[in-house]
Amino acid sequence: MLTFAHLWIIALLPLPWLLRRILPVRKLTKVAVRVPFGSRLRAAMADRAVSKVTHKTRRQLIPGLIWLLILVSLAHPQWLEEPISKELPTRDLLLLVDLSGSMRQEDFTNTAGKTVDRLTAVKEVLGDFLMRRKGDRIGLVVFGDSPFLQSPFSTDLNLSAQLLDETAIGMAGGRTAFGDAIGLGITLFEQSETPEKTIIALTDGNDTKSQVPPIEAARIAKEQHIRIHTVAIGDPATAGEEKLDEATLREVAETTTGSYFFAADHQQLTGIYEELDRIETGKVNTISHRPRRDLFYWPLLTAVLLSLFEKVLWIVGNSSGSRPLKASGLIRVNPITGKLELDT
């Protein structure tokens, strides 16, 4: 669509004509030769006079067009392209996935009815959950002996799902540093400008390696307006380092106004992520932009070409008018009548 950034400039179109009427006429002193037979000379040359209409047209029409084209160029014509829409993320969602040795326990049944380990079940369900998070930036942190950033915050959900699928049990160590994983998440959120910040932590063991206790890390997260949802998987009756510390996971969630979930099998785990999908409703802010392509140089170029054309006409007209008269066009005196006559 054609539009003008400064359309009001077109109102200056009659300005040259107004100035011509308002300002006084410039007086020019012309050099002339007076001869006693001037009237007879003008009568003899009457047939060679230049058409006044043609001269007036060339003198006013072309400059008028040039002035109009200059105004159109100054009005800054632009062509509006089709709108381009962009979706802005409204939430940064960080996933904390436990890769400790206890995740090897095969006590989950997948959708195909096959018994799989806990991490495999998490990948299947969490992968579907990720693909429904349109409008969110997803990050992935894995933890064992220490937490590691597997995927930075990104709106590329396929990338996040792929990096999740590439994780393996024990790649971060055999023990559980849950509190340190929360601490790493808090550090990652320091660069976040989204209004909502959420952590979903999934673990099947108690904290045995962290330098910062999970409860203390949760208090710091609350001060940074970060909500933590905790998902506990596995058997609560397990003893030793693989024991499920439900009390700590529940307190971490409550401290940050989050939710605590427990999943003992694949079906419960699926229901948990459906509930999380409902709680953390995806929101998408869309901004639209219409690119503008400048067109001012086209009327400006046309004005320059018209100006050059006018100069060429003036040069050609003057050069043709300065040519000497041919012999057939000589003025002579009739010897009988004594009048000036033009030879034909």
BAVEXBA-806044 format. One record per residue: x, y, z of N, C-alpha, C in turn; residue number from 1. Coordinates in steps of 0.02 Angstrom, whole numbers, plus 50000, padded with zeros to 5 digits. Atoms other than C-alpha are relative to their C-alpha. Layout:
% residues N
PT/X/Y/Z/X/Y/Z/X/Y/Z/NUM
...
% end
This chain:
% residues 344
PT/50042/49941/50000/50000/50000/50000/50044/50062/50000/1
PT/49961/49938/50005/50065/50172/49953/49978/50048/50054/2
PT/50015/49950/49949/50076/50300/50093/50054/50053/49999/3
PT/49953/49944/49998/50163/50466/50127/50014/50017/50073/4
PT/49981/49983/49931/50259/50508/50285/49984/50072/50016/5
PT/50012/49928/49989/50234/50697/50262/49954/50026/49945/6
PT/50046/49983/50054/50080/50717/50154/49984/50074/49998/7
PT/50017/49929/49997/50053/50897/50210/50043/50042/49953/8
PT/49955/49962/50044/50198/50952/50099/49968/50013/49933/9
PT/50034/49990/50064/50085/50933/49946/49962/50066/50000/10
PT/50036/49936/49996/49992/51088/50009/50041/50058/49976/11
PT/49956/49946/50025/50143/51191/49952/49999/50004/49924/12
PT/50001/50001/50073/50099/51155/49769/49987/50069/49970/13
PT/50012/49934/50032/50026/51330/49731/50049/50054/50022/14
PT/49955/49949/49974/50170/51419/49818/50034/50042/49945/15
PT/49968/49958/50051/50264/51473/49658/49952/50049/49967/16
PT/50048/49955/50031/50106/51547/49581/49980/50057/50047/17
PT/50016/49948/49951/50065/51639/49742/50056/50051/50005/18
PT/49943/49954/49996/50239/51712/49752/50004/50045/49938/19
PT/49997/49960/50062/50228/51769/49570/49949/50056/50002/20
PT/50051/49948/49996/50069/51865/49608/50014/50051/50055/21
PT/49989/49955/49944/50125/51938/49773/50063/50042/49991/22
PT/49937/49964/50006/50305/51986/49736/49999/50046/49939/23
PT/49998/49955/50058/50341/52134/49619/50038/49969/49941/24
PT/49969/50026/50061/50391/52098/49440/50070/50027/49994/25
PT/49930/49978/50008/50577/52105/49409/50007/50038/49934/26
PT/49990/49959/50060/50624/52242/49288/50067/49984/49967/27
PT/49940/50016/50038/50748/52200/49153/50014/50056/49949/28
PT/49979/49949/50049/50844/52325/49049/50023/49964/49937/29
PT/49983/50033/50063/50848/52268/48868/50035/50048/49953/30
PT/49964/49960/50050/50967/52329/48737/49965/49993/49934/31
PT/50037/50001/50064/50880/52377/48575/50031/50049/49951/32
PT/49977/49955/50054/50924/52458/48410/49939/50029/49966/33
PT/50057/49967/50031/50802/52585/48346/50016/50017/49927/34
PT/49993/49985/50073/50779/52596/48158/49934/50030/49977/35
PT/50062/49967/50023/50653/52703/48063/49952/49952/49965/36
PT/50045/50046/50036/50585/52551/47971/49985/49937/50043/37
PT/50012/50057/49955/50556/52440/48126/49933/49967/49989/38
PT/50066/50029/50010/50370/52419/48096/49997/49960/49935/39
PT/50000/50036/50064/50400/52367/47917/50040/49934/50007/40
PT/49960/50061/49990/50532/52242/47976/49960/49947/50038/41
PT/50041/50047/49963/50412/52163/48103/49946/49969/49957/42
PT/50052/50026/50044/50278/52147/47971/50028/49948/49952/43
PT/49968/50047/50047/50399/52060/47854/50017/49934/50034/44
PT/49980/50061/49964/50452/51936/47989/49942/49968/50037/45
PT/50057/50025/49962/50275/51900/48052/49991/49926/49991/46
PT/50010/50071/50013/50270/51728/47970/50051/49957/50036/47
PT/49948/50039/49966/50429/51674/48062/49995/50004/50076/48
PT/50007/49992/49927/50366/51717/48237/49987/49933/50033/49
PT/50009/50062/49962/50372/51579/48366/49931/50000/50033/50
PT/50066/50006/49971/50204/51517/48428/50003/50016/50074/51
PT/50000/49980/49930/50164/51602/48592/49973/49943/50045/52
PT/50029/50054/49961/50060/51453/48650/50052/49947/50017/53
PT/49949/50051/49990/50203/51330/48625/50052/50024/50050/54
PT/49950/49973/49956/50326/51444/48714/49974/50003/50072/55
PT/50029/49995/49933/50208/51471/48862/49993/49931/50031/56
PT/50006/50068/49974/50176/51285/48878/50067/49974/50025/57
PT/49934/50024/49979/50360/51246/48884/50026/50039/50060/58
PT/49975/49959/49946/50393/51389/49004/49965/49986/50066/59
PT/50037/50010/49938/50258/51342/49132/49985/49926/50016/60
PT/50021/50068/49987/50207/51160/49109/50057/49958/50029/61
PT/49945/50042/49977/50377/51077/49128/50025/50021/50069/62
PT/49981/49981/49932/50433/51182/49280/49947/49982/50052/63
PT/50054/50020/49954/50262/51149/49358/50003/49926/50018/64
PT/49992/50072/49987/50286/50962/49338/50060/49986/50044/65
PT/49940/50010/49959/50461/50974/49411/49986/50019/50072/66
PT/50017/49979/49932/50395/51069/49562/49955/49949/50035/67
PT/50044/50051/49971/50258/50940/49589/50039/49937/50019/68
PT/49960/50060/49985/50382/50795/49580/50045/50011/50060/69
PT/49958/49985/49942/50497/50881/49705/49959/49996/50065/70
PT/50043/50004/49941/50352/50901/49827/49981/49928/50017/71
PT/50017/50071/49988/50302/50719/49806/50059/49964/50032/72
PT/49941/50030/49970/50481/50668/49844/50010/50021/50072/73
PT/49993/49975/49931/50487/50779/49999/49945/49972/50046/74
PT/50053/50030/49960/50322/50702/50057/50018/49929/50022/75
PT/49973/50065/49979/50423/50541/50076/49951/49943/49986/76
PT/50044/50057/50015/50319/50412/49983/50032/49934/50022/77
PT/49977/50066/49975/50333/50236/50056/49950/49947/49979/78
PT/50043/50057/50016/50267/50066/50009/49998/49954/50061/79
PT/50007/50042/49941/50198/49968/50157/49996/49927/49979/80
PT/50000/50071/50016/50242/49784/50145/49948/49963/50044/81
PT/50045/50041/49960/50137/49642/50216/50024/49996/50073/82
PT/49979/50002/49930/50135/49634/50407/50042/49938/50017/83
PT/49959/50054/49974/50268/49528/50492/49986/49994/50075/84
PT/50017/50011/49930/50215/49452/50657/50055/49962/50036/85
PT/49950/50033/49959/50330/49398/50796/49970/49986/50069/86
PT/50025/50019/49934/50286/49304/50954/50054/50011/50053/87
PT/49954/49986/49945/50366/49364/51114/49986/49952/50058/88
PT/50010/50046/49943/50394/49239/51256/49978/50038/50062/89
PT/50024/49969/49938/50302/49279/51418/50024/49963/50062/90
PT/49976/50039/49943/50381/49145/51527/50065/49965/49983/91
PT/49940/50042/50005/50552/49068/51553/49988/49939/50044/92
PT/50014/50063/49965/50529/48886/51601/50063/49958/50000/93
PT/49938/50039/49992/50680/48792/51669/49984/49931/50027/94
PT/50010/50069/49978/50679/48603/51685/50063/49975/50034/95
PT/49945/50031/49963/50789/48520/51816/49988/49925/49999/96
PT/50009/50072/50008/50812/48336/51774/50056/49963/50036/97
PT/49953/50040/49961/50895/48214/51893/50028/49943/49956/98
PT/49967/50053/50038/51023/48100/51807/50042/49955/50045/99
PT/49961/50042/49954/51087/48012/51962/49988/49926/49985/100
PT/50003/50071/50014/51112/47824/51965/49934/49968/50017/101
PT/50064/50030/49981/50944/47790/52047/49948/50004/49945/102
PT/50047/49995/50056/50857/47841/51885/50002/49938/49955/103
PT/49997/50062/50040/50909/47670/51814/49945/49950/50021/104
PT/50050/50046/49976/50772/47586/51915/49944/49991/49949/105
PT/50051/50014/50051/50652/47502/51792/49934/49982/50035/106
PT/50064/50011/49967/50483/47525/51876/49944/50040/49967/107
PT/50051/49964/50038/50387/47622/51742/49981/49960/49938/108
PT/50024/50033/50060/50282/47555/51599/49979/50054/49950/109
PT/50015/49948/50050/50275/47660/51440/49934/49985/49965/110
PT/50064/50007/50036/50128/47680/51320/49996/49935/49961/111
PT/49999/50063/50038/50182/47524/51224/49996/49939/50046/112
PT/50004/50055/49952/50169/47418/51384/50067/49971/50018/113
PT/49933/50025/49986/50357/47396/51397/50027/50032/50063/114
PT/49970/49974/49939/50448/47413/51564/50064/50038/49983/115
PT/49942/49957/50015/50574/47556/51556/50025/50031/50064/116
PT/49974/49967/49941/50685/47649/51676/49967/50068/50009/117
PT/50034/49938/49982/50632/47810/51759/50017/50057/49951/118
PT/49980/49946/50046/50731/47926/51644/49966/49993/49933/119
PT/50033/50010/50064/50659/47848/51487/49927/50021/50003/120
PT/50070/49980/49991/50483/47872/51555/49995/50077/50002/121
PT/50000/49927/49996/50525/48053/51596/50008/50031/49931/122
PT/49989/49973/50067/50589/48084/51420/49937/49996/49957/123
PT/50060/50008/50041/50432/48015/51340/49946/50051/50018/124
PT/50053/49954/49978/50313/48119/51445/50021/50072/49995/125
PT/49976/49931/50000/50419/48274/51461/50009/50026/49929/126
PT/49994/49978/50069/50451/48278/51273/49934/50026/49973/127
PT/50066/49977/50021/50264/48292/51239/49981/50065/50035/128
PT/50014/49939/49962/50250/48424/51375/50036/50060/49969/129
PT/49962/49945/50030/50386/48529/51294/49968/50026/49937/130
PT/50027/49979/50064/50303/48531/51124/49935/50039/50007/131
PT/50061/49961/49988/50148/48609/51202/50014/50068/50031/132
PT/49982/49938/49966/50244/48755/51277/50013/50057/49952/133
PT/49992/49946/50048/50224/48873/51130/49992/50067/50036/134
PT/50001/49934/49967/50261/49051/51186/50047/50004/50059/135
PT/49953/50000/49944/50383/48998/51323/50071/49989/49975/136
PT/49929/50017/50012/50572/48998/51325/50018/49943/50047/137
PT/49985/50060/49961/50631/48828/51383/50075/49993/50010/138
PT/49931/50015/49984/50795/48791/51471/50004/49932/50034/139
PT/49992/50067/49971/50864/48624/51530/50065/49996/50040/140
PT/49943/50012/49957/50980/48589/51676/49996/49928/50024/141
PT/49996/50069/49974/51035/48412/51720/50047/50001/50060/142
PT/49958/50000/49940/51112/48368/51887/50010/49929/50025/143
PT/49981/50062/49966/51200/48227/51975/50044/50022/50057/144
PT/49954/49974/49950/51356/48262/52076/50002/50077/49998/145
PT/50001/49928/50010/51346/48439/52004/49947/50016/49947/146
PT/50048/49981/50052/51221/48535/51898/50037/50024/49937/147
PT/49971/49979/50064/51257/48567/51714/49945/50027/49955/148
PT/50048/49971/50046/51171/48677/51587/50001/49958/49935/149
PT/50005/50040/50061/51111/48563/51447/49973/50041/49942/150
PT/50029/49959/50053/51009/48691/51351/49983/50069/50029/151
PT/50019/49933/49976/50998/48881/51375/49928/50015/49981/152
PT/50069/49980/50016/50831/48971/51367/49993/50013/49925/153
PT/50010/49994/50072/50763/48958/51191/49927/49986/49984/154
PT/50068/50014/50025/50596/48963/51099/49999/49942/49951/155
PT/49996/50057/50044/50659/48821/50990/49984/49937/50040/156
PT/50021/50057/49959/50559/48681/51071/50029/49935/49973/157
PT/49970/50060/50029/50627/48551/50950/50071/49990/50025/158
PT/49932/50005/49974/50803/48591/51007/50001/49977/50072/159
PT/50003/50020/49929/50756/48575/51190/49983/49926/50007/160
PT/50019/50070/49998/50671/48408/51158/50057/49955/49978/161
PT/49944/50041/50024/50822/48344/51062/50055/49995/50052/162
PT/49948/50001/49948/50945/48394/51199/49978/49959/50061/163
PT/50025/50043/49947/50833/48311/51328/50009/49927/49982/164
PT/49994/50069/50023/50833/48152/51224/50072/49975/50002/165
PT/49930/50019/50001/51024/48154/51220/50029/49989/50070/166
PT/49974/50010/49932/51041/48147/51410/50004/49925/50016/167
PT/49991/50071/49981/51097/47984/51492/50012/49997/50075/168
PT/49991/50010/49928/51097/47918/51669/50074/49997/50017/169
PT/49931/50000/49976/51259/47953/51762/50045/50050/49965/170
PT/49956/49954/50036/51325/48083/51639/50019/50061/50042/171
PT/49983/49945/49955/51322/48213/51779/50025/49975/50067/172
PT/49978/50029/49937/51380/48094/51915/49946/49958/50031/173
PT/50047/50047/49972/51297/47963/52023/49960/50025/50059/174
PT/50035/49975/49941/51242/48068/52172/49952/50056/49981/175
PT/50053/49952/50014/51110/48206/52189/50017/50068/50032/176
PT/49987/49932/49976/51148/48393/52202/49941/50044/49982/177
PT/50062/49965/50017/50970/48459/52199/50004/50075/50018/178
PT/49996/49929/49979/51004/48620/52297/50044/50040/49954/179
PT/49955/49964/50046/51150/48667/52183/49966/50010/49932/180
PT/50036/49993/50064/51037/48637/52031/49953/50060/50003/181
PT/50043/49941/49992/50913/48764/52099/50042/50063/49998/182
PT/49955/49941/50001/51058/48885/52128/50021/50018/49930/183
PT/49981/49986/50069/51114/48867/51947/49940/50030/49963/184
PT/50060/49972/50032/50935/48900/51892/49989/50072/50018/185
PT/50007/49930/49979/50929/49060/51994/50049/50044/49962/186
PT/49950/49962/50037/51089/49118/51910/49979/50010/49927/187
PT/50022/49994/50070/51017/49083/51737/49943/50051/49993/188
PT/50056/49954/50004/50861/49185/51777/50021/50073/50009/189
PT/49977/49931/49990/50966/49339/51818/49999/50040/49935/190
PT/50000/49966/50064/50974/49379/51632/49931/50000/49967/191
PT/50067/50006/50029/50789/49345/51604/49961/50065/50009/192
PT/50042/49940/49998/50672/49490/51563/49926/49984/49994/193
PT/50070/50019/50005/50511/49390/51551/49964/50010/50066/194
PT/50035/49986/49937/50375/49428/51679/49991/49939/50044/195
PT/50012/50061/49961/50355/49246/51735/50060/49954/49995/196
PT/49942/50045/49997/50494/49129/51790/49980/49937/50040/197
PT/50023/50062/49969/50460/48946/51829/50054/49946/49994/198
PT/49956/50059/50000/50565/48794/51876/49957/49938/50012/199
PT/50030/50066/49988/50503/48616/51860/50056/49951/50014/200
PT/49945/50043/49978/50617/48501/51958/49975/49928/50005/201
PT/50019/50070/49999/50610/48313/51934/50058/49959/50029/202
PT/49948/50039/49967/50706/48198/52050/49970/49939/50035/203
PT/50023/50060/49966/50694/48025/52129/50041/49985/50062/204
PT/49957/50013/49942/50819/48044/52270/50006/50060/50044/205
PT/49990/49944/49955/50865/48151/52418/50067/50034/49984/206
PT/49940/49961/50015/51000/48284/52413/50058/49972/50040/207
PT/49941/50030/49966/51169/48204/52452/50065/50034/49982/208
PT/49937/49973/50026/51295/48318/52366/50002/50076/50000/209
PT/50002/49928/50009/51239/48500/52367/50039/50037/50054/210
PT/49968/49955/49953/51339/48639/52447/49948/50048/50030/211
PT/50055/49957/49976/51178/48742/52464/49939/49955/50011/212
PT/50059/50042/49987/51030/48653/52548/49942/50022/49956/213
PT/50056/49984/50044/50875/48644/52437/49952/50052/50029/214
PT/50047/49953/49969/50767/48739/52563/50028/50071/49997/215
PT/49968/49934/50003/50891/48883/52571/49999/50027/49928/216
PT/50002/49979/50070/50902/48887/52381/49930/50021/49980/217
PT/50069/49982/50015/50712/48892/52373/49982/50069/50027/218
PT/50014/49933/49972/50706/49045/52487/50030/50054/49956/219
PT/49969/49951/50046/50826/49136/52372/49959/50006/49936/220
PT/50041/49999/50060/50719/49086/52223/49936/50040/50011/221
PT/50060/49961/49986/50566/49159/52307/50014/50075/49997/222
PT/49981/49929/50002/50656/49326/52330/50008/50025/49929/223
PT/49991/49982/50070/50691/49324/52143/49936/49989/49960/224
PT/50066/50011/50032/50505/49289/52106/50001/49941/49952/225
PT/49996/50062/50040/50543/49115/52040/49956/49947/50034/226
PT/50044/50053/49974/50411/48980/52062/50030/49932/49983/227
PT/49972/50067/50010/50468/48799/52084/49945/49948/50010/228
PT/50043/50059/49994/50360/48647/52050/50046/49939/50006/229
PT/49958/50059/49990/50435/48484/52114/49960/49937/49982/230
PT/50030/50064/50020/50398/48312/52041/50044/49945/50027/231
PT/49963/50056/49971/50451/48161/52144/49978/49935/49966/232
PT/50016/50064/50032/50462/47993/52058/50037/49945/50037/233
PT/49966/50056/49968/50506/47821/52124/49961/49973/50060/234
PT/50031/50034/49943/50468/47720/52279/50018/50036/50065/235
PT/49985/49966/49937/50453/47816/52445/50031/49955/50052/236
PT/49973/50047/49950/50503/47658/52539/50073/49986/49990/237
PT/49929/50013/50013/50678/47658/52462/50043/50031/50056/238
PT/49957/49976/49947/50816/47676/52591/50068/50021/49972/239
PT/49933/49980/50020/50993/47747/52586/50000/50064/49959/240
PT/49992/49940/50039/51053/47879/52465/49944/50008/49948/241
PT/50053/49997/50050/50913/47834/52345/49932/50012/50031/242
PT/50062/49988/49966/50781/47872/52474/49968/50064/49974/243
PT/50037/49942/50026/50646/47992/52414/49983/50046/50058/244
PT/50011/49951/49947/50645/48148/52523/49939/50043/49982/245
PT/50062/49965/50018/50463/48199/52499/49992/50065/50040/246
PT/50009/49941/49957/50466/48322/52644/50037/50060/49972/247
PT/49960/49944/50027/50605/48426/52567/49971/50025/49934/248
PT/50028/49980/50065/50528/48424/52394/49935/50039/50009/249
PT/50063/49964/49987/50360/48477/52464/50013/50070/50028/250
PT/49985/49935/49970/50437/48619/52566/50030/50047/49948/251
PT/49971/49958/50053/50537/48682/52416/49944/50029/49958/252
PT/50056/49976/50041/50375/48694/52316/49958/50051/50038/253
PT/50042/49955/49962/50276/48776/52456/50035/50067/50013/254
PT/49963/49938/49987/50414/48903/52492/49994/50049/49941/255
PT/50002/49957/50060/50403/48969/52313/49929/50003/49970/256
PT/50070/50001/50022/50211/48954/52300/49990/49954/49940/257
PT/50008/50048/50053/50233/48807/52182/49960/49940/50023/258
PT/50039/50060/49985/50156/48633/52181/50046/49940/50005/259
PT/49963/50062/49992/50219/48463/52236/49959/49943/49970/260
PT/50033/50057/50031/50180/48306/52137/50040/49937/50014/261
PT/49966/50064/49993/50219/48122/52162/49975/49953/49946/262
PT/50018/50046/50053/50223/47996/52021/50033/49933/50014/263
PT/49974/50068/49988/50239/47810/52053/50002/49959/49937/264
PT/50000/50038/50063/50206/47754/51875/49991/50049/49942/265
PT/50003/49960/50061/50196/47815/51695/49934/50039/49996/266
PT/50065/49968/50005/50011/47855/51705/49996/50061/50046/267
PT/50000/49943/49954/50032/47966/51858/50045/50056/49974/268
PT/49954/49950/50027/50180/48052/51777/49969/50040/49944/269
PT/50035/49966/50055/50076/48092/51623/49948/50049/50028/270
PT/50049/49956/49969/49939/48164/51733/50031/50061/50033/271
PT/49965/49944/49969/50064/48272/51825/50016/50054/49949/272
PT/49981/49950/50049/50125/48356/51667/49938/50032/49968/273
PT/50063/49970/50023/49945/48382/51609/49977/50053/50050/274
PT/50018/49951/49949/49912/48469/51775/50046/50060/49998/275
PT/49953/49945/50006/50069/48573/51757/49984/50043/49939/276
PT/50018/49963/50060/50015/48620/51582/49939/50044/50012/277
PT/50059/49960/49983/49851/48681/51656/50019/50058/50046/278
PT/49980/49948/49952/49932/48776/51800/50041/50055/49966/279
PT/49956/49953/50034/50067/48857/51695/49975/50010/49929/280
PT/50031/49990/50065/49954/48910/51552/50046/50040/49955/281
PT/49957/49965/50049/50050/48961/51398/49968/50065/49977/282
PT/50023/49935/50024/50033/49144/51352/50047/50024/49946/283
PT/49960/49977/50056/50091/49220/51190/49984/50073/49987/284
PT/50007/49930/50021/50118/49406/51158/50025/50007/49928/285
PT/49982/49994/50070/50119/49445/50973/50006/50074/49981/286
PT/49991/49933/50027/50190/49603/50896/50002/49996/49925/287
PT/50004/49999/50073/50163/49652/50716/50037/50061/49974/288
PT/49961/49946/50030/50275/49757/50606/49991/49999/49924/289
PT/50007/49995/50072/50247/49819/50429/50062/50037/49972/290
PT/49941/49967/50029/50411/49854/50337/49980/50055/49951/291
PT/50012/49944/50046/50418/50018/50241/50058/50005/49951/292
PT/49949/49993/50053/50509/50033/50075/49995/50070/49971/293
PT/49999/49931/50023/50560/50210/50028/49996/50003/49924/294
PT/50008/49990/50072/50508/50272/49855/50015/50072/49978/295
PT/49992/49929/50015/50559/50456/49863/50047/50012/49941/296
PT/49950/49988/50053/50702/50434/49739/49970/49995/49930/297
PT/50030/50005/50067/50584/50391/49594/49973/50067/49976/298
PT/50021/49933/50024/50494/50561/49585/50058/50049/49996/299
PT/49942/49955/50003/50660/50647/49621/50040/49988/49936/300
PT/49965/50015/50062/50744/50557/49477/49961/50025/49939/301
PT/50041/49975/50055/50598/50599/49362/50006/50076/49994/302
PT/49993/49927/50001/50613/50783/49411/50067/50020/49969/303
PT/49934/49984/50029/50799/50783/49369/50000/49988/49924/304
PT/50003/50014/50072/50766/50703/49199/49958/50052/49963/305
PT/50041/49948/50031/50628/50829/49160/50038/50066/49996/306
PT/49960/49939/50001/50744/50971/49207/50053/49997/49945/307
PT/49951/50008/50054/50878/50903/49091/49967/50005/49931/308
PT/50037/49996/50064/50748/50884/48953/49984/50072/49982/309
PT/50015/49930/50013/50697/51065/48973/50062/50039/49977/310
PT/49938/49966/50020/50878/51122/48961/50019/49982/49928/311
PT/49986/50021/50068/50900/51020/48803/49956/50038/49950/312
PT/50045/49962/50044/50746/51102/48726/50022/50072/49992/313
PT/49978/49930/50002/50813/51273/48771/50062/50008/49956/314
PT/49938/49997/50039/50984/51237/48696/49984/49990/49926/315
PT/50018/50012/50070/50908/51166/48536/49964/50059/49971/316
PT/50038/49942/50025/50788/51312/48521/50046/50060/49987/317
PT/49956/49943/50010/50926/51441/48542/50049/49989/49942/318
PT/49954/50014/50055/51045/51354/48424/49966/50005/49932/319
PT/50036/49995/50064/50912/51342/48288/49982/50072/49985/320
PT/50018/49931/50012/50862/51523/48313/50059/50043/49983/321
PT/49941/49960/50014/51042/51584/48298/50032/49984/49932/322
PT/49972/50016/50065/51071/51503/48129/49989/50057/49951/323
PT/50008/49947/50050/51099/51627/47986/49944/49981/49951/324
PT/50054/50012/50048/50954/51647/47866/50029/49979/49933/325
PT/49979/50022/50066/50968/51557/47702/49987/50054/49949/326
PT/50009/49951/50054/50973/51652/47541/49928/50010/49981/327
PT/50070/49996/50019/50791/51611/47509/49959/50037/50051/328
PT/50037/49965/49949/50743/51696/47671/50027/50070/50012/329
PT/49973/49933/49993/50833/51863/47642/49947/50053/49991/330
PT/50045/49942/50007/50742/52027/47666/50030/50048/49948/331
PT/49976/49954/50052/50756/52141/47514/49951/50057/49992/332
PT/50042/49941/50013/50687/52310/47461/49974/49995/49928/333
PT/50031/50001/50068/50564/52307/47316/50019/50065/49964/334
PT/49978/49939/50035/50640/52427/47189/49944/50042/49972/335
PT/50056/49963/50029/50470/52476/47125/49960/50034/50054/336
PT/50043/49971/49947/50368/52499/47283/50040/50031/50057/337
PT/49959/49974/49946/50511/52533/47403/49984/49967/50066/338
PT/50017/50034/49939/50439/52410/47530/50048/49941/50014/339
PT/49960/50059/49982/50533/52273/47628/49960/49938/49986/340
PT/50033/50063/50016/50493/52100/47567/50045/49942/50019/341
PT/49963/50060/49981/50545/51925/47623/50000/49952/49942/342
PT/49995/50047/50055/50611/51812/47487/49975/49932/50021/343
PT/50025/50067/49987/50527/51642/47479/50035/49949/49956/344
% end
